[in-house]
Structure formats: C-alpha cells, structure tokens
Amino acid sequence: MSSTADFNIIMDEAGIRRALTRIAHEILERNKGIENCVLVGIRTRGIYIARRIAERIQLIENTSIQVVELDITQYRDDKKKEEREMAAISEPFPIQDTKVILCDDVLYTGRTIRAAMDALMDQGRPQMIQLAVLADRGHRELPIRPDYVGKNVPTSRIEEIEVALAEIDGIDEVKIVHHRG
C-alpha cells in the first residue's frame, strides 16, 4: 500500500519575512530594547530563524544582538542522563542573569524546547528564557507556551508542518502536509 501526501503552502517568503519582522518588534517591545538579551537558535532551522530576527533588530534599532547556536542532541529525552555531554553551544556566552530568547522553527510537543532549556540551565542561570517560533502547531505534551509566534497553525496529528529556509533548503516556505494512507 503506498502513501501519498498533499500540501498547502501557508507561509511564503514574504509571509515569513513579515512574521519575523513582527517577532523582532515584539521582542524589542517586551524587553524594552535588547540590553542583556541573547538569541539562541536551536539547530538546525532555529539558528537561521534567530539570525534573521537579529538582522531585523539591527535594522530597527541600529544595534546588534548576540546570536548563539545550540545543539540539543545530547539532551533529547530518549537519552539517559548519564550519557549526556554538555550542550554544543557555538560560542560560549555568559548566561548568568541574561535574557535568553530561544528560537525554533516549529513548536509541537514541547520536548525540543524542554531539552533546550535543560541544556541552557546546565550552562548557568539565565534571568529569563523566552520562546520565539515561526509556527505553533499545537498538540503540546509539556506545559510550554511560546512568547512570540509567527503563525498559529492548528493541525491534526496526521498532518505535519514543514519549514523550508533558503539558507539550507533553497526556498522560504512553510507548508502543512496532509498524509493520506
């Protein structure tokens, strides 16, 4: 039996650009600027989201914000705690008492974000952690809620949200994929 999939593009390049510009403005407003803030992008697509938000903040405020990449592979909840190594952070930064804005492409169950928070807390104690996501599809398994959302996309569990970014996929789009059996 073969499986096929239909999809609808729910955000194109312009839609993604507008969403990230809005998120940048919201981050600036909520934090009264970017003093003591750092954007932390979760590998793989989250780091590109973080860099794009940083570019928009630079254009709006004429001030740069630090962007750091976080690899949470060792913190996944299917790994035993004793097997963990420290999180792979692209460049060490003083996390103590900073405002960390975690960035990712899609928020689904919340497990990726939980792993990212564990990784960050192993590095120190931030003043606060905020969450920015391009798409929130619901179906949380953990009590995690984004502070900044590009687009809320209610989905069924048999649907998927696929984010393509020009930096790695050659195109900017977000699509909802409907699988048929």
C-alpha positions in Angstrom: 0.0 0.0 0.0 1.5 3.3 -1.0 1.1 6.5 0.9 0.7 9.9 -0.7 0.7 13.4 0.7 -1.0 16.7 -0.3 0.2 20.0 1.0 -0.8 23.6 1.3 1.7 26.4 1.5 0.7 28.5 4.5 3.6 31.0 4.5 5.6 32.1 1.5 8.9 34.1 1.6 7.0 37.4 2.2 4.9 35.9 4.9 7.9 34.5 6.7 9.7 37.9 6.4 6.6 39.7 7.8 6.3 37.2 10.7 9.9 37.5 11.7 9.8 41.3 11.5 6.8 41.3 13.8 8.5 39.0 16.2 11.6 41.3 16.2 9.4 44.3 17.1 7.6 42.2 19.8 11.0 41.2 21.3 12.2 44.8 21.4 8.9 46.0 23.0 8.7 43.3 25.6 12.3 43.6 26.7 12.5 47.4 26.3 15.3 47.0 23.8 17.9 44.3 23.6 20.2 45.1 26.5 21.3 41.9 28.3 19.5 39.7 25.7 20.8 36.9 23.5 19.1 35.0 20.7 19.7 31.2 20.9 18.8 29.3 17.8 18.2 25.6 18.1 20.0 23.6 15.5 19.0 23.2 12.6 16.5 25.7 11.4 16.2 27.6 14.7 19.6 29.2 14.2 18.6 30.6 10.8 15.4 32.0 12.4 17.5 33.6 15.2 19.9 35.1 12.7 17.0 36.6 10.6 15.5 38.1 13.8 18.8 39.6 14.7 19.1 41.2 11.2 15.7 42.8 11.7 16.6 44.0 15.2 19.8 45.5 13.7 17.7 47.4 11.1 15.1 48.6 13.6 17.4 49.6 16.5 20.8 50.0 14.7 22.2 47.8 17.4 23.4 44.2 17.2 22.2 41.3 19.4 24.4 38.3 20.0 23.2 35.1 18.3 24.3 31.7 19.5 23.6 28.2 18.1 22.5 25.4 20.4 22.8 21.7 19.6 20.5 19.8 22.0 21.1 16.3 20.6 22.6 15.1 23.9 19.5 16.4 25.8 16.8 14.6 24.0 14.6 12.7 26.4 15.4 9.4 24.8 19.0 9.8 26.1 19.9 8.7 29.6 21.1 11.5 31.8 24.4 9.8 32.5 25.0 9.6 28.7 24.7 13.4 28.3 27.6 15.6 27.4 27.4 19.4 27.8 25.3 21.1 25.1 27.2 22.2 22.0 27.0 26.0 22.0 28.6 27.7 19.0 30.2 30.3 21.2 30.2 30.4 24.9 28.4 33.4 26.4 27.8 34.5 30.0 24.3 33.0 30.5 24.1 34.1 34.2 21.3 36.7 34.5 20.8 37.2 30.8 17.5 37.2 28.9 17.7 34.3 26.6 15.3 34.2 23.6 15.2 30.6 22.3 14.3 30.4 18.6 13.0 27.4 16.7 11.0 26.8 13.5 8.0 24.7 14.7 6.6 24.1 18.2 4.8 20.8 18.5 5.0 18.6 21.7 7.4 20.9 23.6 10.0 18.2 24.0 12.7 20.0 21.9 12.2 23.2 24.0 12.4 21.3 27.2 15.7 19.8 26.1 17.0 23.2 25.1 16.1 24.7 28.5 17.9 21.8 30.2 20.9 22.5 28.1 20.8 26.2 28.9 20.4 25.6 32.6 23.4 23.3 32.6 25.4 26.4 31.4 24.1 28.7 34.2 21.0 30.5 35.4 19.5 33.0 32.9 17.4 35.9 34.2 14.6 34.5 32.0 14.0 32.3 29.0 11.6 33.4 26.3 10.5 31.4 23.2 10.1 32.5 19.6 8.8 30.1 17.0 7.9 30.6 13.4 4.9 28.1 13.6 3.0 26.8 16.5 1.0 23.6 15.6 -0.4 22.7 19.0 -0.5 19.2 20.5 1.7 20.0 23.5 2.8 17.2 25.7 4.5 19.5 28.1 3.3 22.8 29.6 5.4 25.0 27.3 4.0 28.1 25.6 5.7 30.4 23.1 6.1 34.1 23.8 6.4 35.1 20.1 4.7 33.2 17.3 4.9 33.8 13.6 1.8 31.8 12.8 -0.6 29.6 14.8 -1.4 26.5 12.7 -4.0 24.2 14.2 -3.2 20.7 12.9 -4.3 17.1 13.3 -1.8 14.6 14.5 -1.6 13.1 11.0 -0.6 16.4 9.5 2.9 17.9 9.6 4.3 21.3 9.3 7.4 21.6 7.1 9.6 24.6 7.2 12.0 25.3 4.3 14.5 28.1 4.7 16.7 29.5 1.8 19.9 29.0 3.8 19.6 25.2 3.7 16.6 24.4 1.5 17.0 26.9 -1.3 13.5 28.3 -0.7 11.5 30.1 2.0 8.1 28.5 2.7 6.1 26.8 5.4 3.6 24.2 4.4 1.1 21.9 6.0 1.4 18.4 4.7 -1.7 16.1 4.8 -0.8 12.4 4.6 -3.2 10.0 3.1 -2.9 6.3 3.5 
